[in-house]
């Protein structure tokens, strides 16, 4: 689990949105995303969203935003509309991250929102950005074609009919720049997220209740981000989200030394400056957001991430 708090402003890092990012943010990545939303309906070692201790613990963090998203979000279908079957995760050779497609059951979606209603937490939900796309013949990492929003629209319509509150929708996870597991071209992603904006505007006509639209939700790459921002019109995205893991891989044996080195930890400031500068240069309507962070990626380090020193990366 990666906990992300507001970082001090660095250089040009400013916010042009209303002050939404003041809230502490809980970024839920690969393992937690599956536990909270998917594995809970089919595995005995599930996260019990009715657990009073868990509910009270989450309340203690308020104001809080929880992002339900991560590596598996682009392999998810939703049990709404014409999607009747709800397959479970299976190991699949050649599948994205080694898994098959899985499903968000309607019952679990209801349970998740009951949990959010009890805790008063804001929800940012990551949508599958690869529906309708296929692997490029020339480059298997690259996914081509237009995003198919039909299943996402069905989920949104059900969500609206139940009165469930969504603070923001984000399209895809780590598909930008070099990509992690999969990649989408910057111009195509701009086209896809513009379509998401049109859908959100149509389904939520009351602007005061309308969820924000976030993207691209991945690691910063200068050319990709600039191209994306040049190809989205004013008001399409509310937050330009990027991910930070400034310690590198959790398996790094030198991690305990890096996390205590102020010079090493300060290097990440350039990434903040670069994202903020790109947003400032190419948009007048959006703000830079840290959508996910956690020090060391791949679930951290077993000898470092659960200790007091792990707090240093976020200072």
C-alpha positions in Angstrom: 0.0 0.0 0.0 1.4 3.4 -0.9 0.3 6.4 1.2 0.8 9.7 -0.5 0.5 13.1 1.2 0.6 16.5 -0.3 4.2 17.4 -1.1 5.7 20.9 -0.6 5.5 23.0 -3.7 8.7 22.8 -5.7 9.6 25.5 -8.2 6.7 26.1 -10.5 4.5 23.4 -8.9 1.2 25.3 -8.4 -2.4 24.5 -8.6 -5.0 26.2 -10.8 -7.8 23.9 -9.8 -9.9 24.4 -6.7 -7.8 23.1 -3.8 -8.6 19.4 -4.1 -5.1 18.0 -3.5 -5.0 19.3 0.1 -6.5 16.0 1.1 -4.3 13.1 2.1 -4.4 10.5 -0.6 -4.2 6.8 -0.4 -2.9 5.4 -3.7 -4.0 1.9 -4.1 -1.8 -0.1 -6.4 -1.7 -3.7 -7.8 -2.2 -5.8 -4.7 -4.7 -3.6 -2.8 -6.7 -2.9 -5.9 -7.3 -6.6 -6.4 -8.0 -7.2 -2.7 -10.5 -4.3 -2.3 -12.4 -4.8 -5.5 -11.9 -8.2 -7.0 -10.4 -10.9 -4.9 -12.8 -10.2 -2.1 -15.7 -12.0 -3.9 -13.8 -15.2 -4.5 -11.0 -15.7 -2.1 -11.2 -16.5 1.6 -8.3 -14.1 2.5 -10.4 -11.1 1.6 -10.5 -7.6 2.8 -13.7 -7.2 4.9 -15.1 -3.8 4.0 -17.6 -4.1 6.9 -14.8 -4.4 9.5 -15.3 -1.6 12.1 -11.6 -1.3 12.9 -10.8 -0.8 9.2 -13.7 1.7 8.8 -12.6 3.7 11.9 -9.0 3.7 10.8 -9.9 5.1 7.4 -12.1 7.8 9.0 -9.1 8.9 11.1 -7.3 9.9 7.9 -10.0 12.3 6.7 -10.0 14.3 4.6 -8.8 11.5 2.4 -9.0 10.5 -1.2 -8.6 6.9 -2.2 -7.6 6.0 -5.8 -8.9 2.6 -6.9 -6.6 1.9 -9.7 -3.2 0.4 -10.5 -1.6 -2.2 -12.7 -4.6 -4.4 -13.2 -7.2 -1.7 -14.0 -6.7 -2.1 -17.7 -7.6 -5.8 -17.5 -11.0 -5.2 -15.9 -14.5 -5.5 -17.3 -17.5 -4.5 -15.3 -20.6 -6.6 -14.7 -23.0 -4.0 -16.1 -24.9 -3.6 -19.3 -24.3 -6.5 -21.7 -21.4 -7.8 -19.6 -23.1 -10.7 -17.9 -20.2 -13.1 -17.3 -17.8 -12.2 -14.6 -14.5 -14.2 -15.0 -11.9 -14.5 -12.2 -8.3 -13.7 -12.6 -6.2 -16.6 -14.0 -2.5 -16.8 -14.7 -2.1 -16.4 -18.4 1.2 -16.7 -20.4 1.4 -13.6 -22.6 -1.3 -11.8 -20.6 -0.8 -8.3 -19.3 1.3 -8.8 -16.1 0.9 -12.5 -16.6 -2.9 -12.5 -15.9 -6.1 -12.9 -17.9 -8.9 -10.4 -18.0 -11.1 -10.3 -14.8 -14.3 -8.7 -13.7 -15.7 -6.2 -11.2 -19.0 -7.8 -9.9 -22.0 -5.5 -9.4 -22.3 -6.8 -5.8 -18.7 -5.8 -5.0 -19.2 -2.4 -6.5 -22.2 -1.9 -4.1 -20.0 -3.1 -1.2 -17.2 -0.7 -2.1 -19.6 2.3 -2.2 -21.2 1.3 1.1 -17.7 1.4 2.5 -17.0 4.8 1.0 -20.3 6.2 2.3 -19.5 5.0 5.8 -16.0 6.5 5.8 -16.7 9.8 4.0 -13.7 9.2 1.7 -13.5 10.7 -1.8 -13.1 8.1 -4.6 -11.0 8.4 -7.7 -11.7 5.4 -10.0 -9.4 4.2 -12.7 -11.2 3.0 -15.9 -9.9 0.3 -18.2 -8.3 2.3 -21.1 -7.5 -0.7 -23.3 -11.1 -1.9 -24.1 -11.5 -1.8 -27.9 -7.7 -1.7 -28.5 -5.3 -4.5 -29.7 -1.6 -5.0 -29.7 0.3 -3.5 -32.6 1.8 -6.0 -35.0 5.1 -4.1 -35.0 5.3 -3.6 -31.3 3.4 -5.8 -28.9 3.8 -3.3 -26.0 2.0 -0.7 -28.1 -1.8 -0.8 -28.1 -3.7 0.7 -31.0 -7.2 1.7 -31.9 -9.9 3.8 -30.3 -11.1 3.3 -26.7 -14.5 1.5 -26.5 -16.4 3.2 -23.6 -19.6 1.1 -23.7 -18.8 -1.0 -20.6 -17.6 2.0 -18.7 -20.8 3.9 -19.6 -22.8 1.1 -18.2 -20.9 1.2 -15.0 -21.4 5.0 -14.8 -25.1 4.8 -15.5 -25.5 2.3 -12.7 -23.4 4.4 -10.4 -25.6 7.4 -11.1 -28.8 5.5 -10.6 -27.7 4.4 -7.2 -26.6 7.8 -6.1 -23.0 6.8 -5.6 -20.5 9.6 -5.5 -17.4 9.6 -7.7 -15.0 12.4 -7.2 -13.0 11.7 -10.4 -12.5 9.2 -13.2 -9.0 8.4 -14.5 -8.4 6.7 -17.8 -5.8 3.9 -17.7 -2.7 3.2 -15.6 0.9 3.7 -16.7 0.2 3.7 -20.4 2.1 6.9 -21.1 5.7 7.5 -22.3 7.5 4.1 -22.3 4.6 2.4 -20.6 4.6 -0.4 -18.0 3.3 -3.5 -19.5 1.4 -1.6 -22.2 1.6 1.7 -24.0 -0.7 4.1 -25.8 0.4 6.8 -28.2 0.1 10.3 -26.8 -2.2 11.6 -29.6 -4.5 8.5 -29.3 -4.6 8.9 -25.6 -5.6 12.5 -25.9 -8.4 11.4 -28.3 -9.6 8.7 -25.8 -9.6 11.0 -22.7 -11.4 13.6 -24.7 -14.1 11.0 -25.4 -14.2 10.3 -21.6 -14.7 14.0 -20.9 -17.7 14.1 -23.4 -19.3 11.1 -21.7 -18.8 12.5 -18.2 -20.3 15.8 -19.3 -23.3 14.1 -20.9 -24.0 11.7 -18.0 -23.5 14.4 -15.3 -25.2 17.5 -16.7 -25.0 19.3 -13.3 -21.5 20.7 -13.3 -21.5 21.0 -9.5 -21.9 17.2 -9.2 -19.7 16.2 -12.1 -16.7 14.0 -11.5 -13.3 15.3 -12.5 -11.4 13.7 -15.4 -7.8 12.8 -14.7 -4.9 11.5 -16.8 -2.6 10.1 -18.0 -1.7 8.4 -14.7 1.8 7.2 -15.4 5.5 8.0 -15.3 6.7 11.3 -16.8 8.3 11.4 -20.2 8.9 14.9 -21.6 7.9 14.3 -25.3 4.9 12.1 -24.5 3.5 14.6 -21.9 4.0 17.6 -24.1 2.4 15.9 -27.1 -0.5 14.8 -25.0 -1.1 18.3 -23.6 -0.9 19.8 -27.1 -3.6 17.5 -28.3 -6.2 17.9 -25.6 -8.5 20.9 -25.7 -9.2 23.3 -22.9 -11.1 21.7 -20.0 -10.7 18.1 -21.0 -8.6 17.0 -18.0 -8.8 18.6 -14.6 -5.7 17.0 -13.2 -2.5 15.9 -15.0 -1.6 12.8 -13.0 1.9 11.3 -12.8 3.5 8.6 -10.7 6.6 8.9 -8.4 8.7 6.1 -7.0 11.9 8.0 -6.3 13.7 5.1 -4.5 13.6 2.8 -7.5 13.1 -1.0 -7.3 12.3 -2.6 -3.9 14.9 -5.3 -4.6 17.7 -2.8 -4.6 20.2 -4.0 -1.9 21.4 -0.4 -1.5 17.9 1.0 -0.8 18.6 1.4 3.0 21.5 3.8 2.1 19.6 5.7 -0.6 16.6 6.4 1.6 18.9 8.1 4.1 20.8 10.2 1.5 19.3 13.7 1.2 21.0 14.3 -2.2 19.5 11.2 -3.7 16.1 11.9 -2.3 16.2 15.5 -3.7 16.7 14.4 -7.3 13.0 13.7 -7.6 12.4 17.4 -7.4 13.3 17.8 -11.0 10.4 15.5 -12.0 8.0 17.7 -10.1 9.4 20.8 -11.8 9.2 19.2 -15.2 5.6 18.1 -14.9 4.6 21.4 -13.4 6.4 23.3 -16.1 4.7 21.3 -18.9 1.3 21.8 -17.3 2.0 25.5 -16.9 3.3 25.9 -20.5 0.6 23.9 -22.4 -2.5 24.3 -20.2 -4.4 27.0 -18.5 -7.1 24.8 -16.9 -5.4 21.8 -15.3 -3.2 21.2 -12.3 -0.3 18.7 -11.8 -1.3 15.8 -9.5 0.7 13.0 -8.0 -1.7 10.1 -8.7 0.5 7.4 -7.2 3.6 7.2 -5.1 5.3 4.8 -2.8 9.0 5.2 -2.4 10.1 1.9 -3.9 8.0 0.2 -6.5 7.1 -3.5 -6.8 5.6 -3.5 -3.2 8.6 -1.9 -1.7 11.5 -3.6 0.2 10.9 -6.2 2.9 13.7 -4.7 5.0 13.0 -1.0 4.5 9.4 -0.2 3.6 7.8 -1.4 6.8 10.3 0.6 9.0 10.4 4.2 10.3 13.0 5.2 7.8 10.5 4.6 4.9 8.9 7.9 5.8 12.0 9.8 4.6 11.1 9.5 0.9 7.9 11.6 1.3 9.5 14.4 3.3 
